[in-house]
Amino acid sequence: MKKTLALISSLALLAGVALAADEDGFKPLFNGKDTAGWKLRNPNGNNCWTVDEGILKNTIPKGGHGVDLLTEQKFGNFTVRYEFMVPDGSNSGFYLRGRHEIQILGDFKGGKKSKTCNGSLYNFKEPDEFVSKAGTEWQTGEATIIGNTITVTLNGKVIHDKVVCAQGTGGQVDNNVNQPGPILLQGDHGTVWFRNLRLKELPKE
């Protein structure tokens, strides 16, 4: 029994070390307490963003509209990791450099991929695989952008592998796609929750 417990303890320790190594170099974008380091895209818009128990929530009343939230800091080449929950039928987006939208959509019941489905590079490329989860589940995303090349993993599956996207995908902050830009969370369409947002900057090409 003691040997079994020792083995379990060792495996847990190794898993913790592996996770720490995997997260090496990543810095939080969201502190879990407030929106420090973020700003509203339209300061005069209807701000529906709140922070509750470590979760960044955008809760929009039915038929209403909110406002996008973006980081004050701009980034060039990076890998970003995030978790989100999107109710069935709700619509949001996660923008790299404020210009390339990874679609967030509560489309689990639809069950098919398209250029506008959850995980798509919005209106540019459909994901290689449809991997959406139900609206009551947390989903995990990871995106790497180097130059104009984008790789995206959603819920553990690589759905875009080194895709060249040298244009804004709609709703972008500007068209300067080769310049550093913010992380932008779309907040004007529907309810969405985020947590565990962290980013690792990568060297210039």
Secondary structure, 3 states (H helix, E strand, C coil): CHHHHHHHHHHHHHHHHHHHHHCCCCEECCCCCCCCCEEECCCCCCCCEEEECCEEEECCCCCCCCCCEEECCCECCEEEEEEEECCCCCEEEEEECCCEEEEEECCCCCCCCCCCCCCCECCCECCCCCCCCCCCCCEEEEEEEECCEEEEEECCEEEEEEEECCCCCCCCCCCCCCCCECCEECCCCCCEEEEEEEEEECCCC
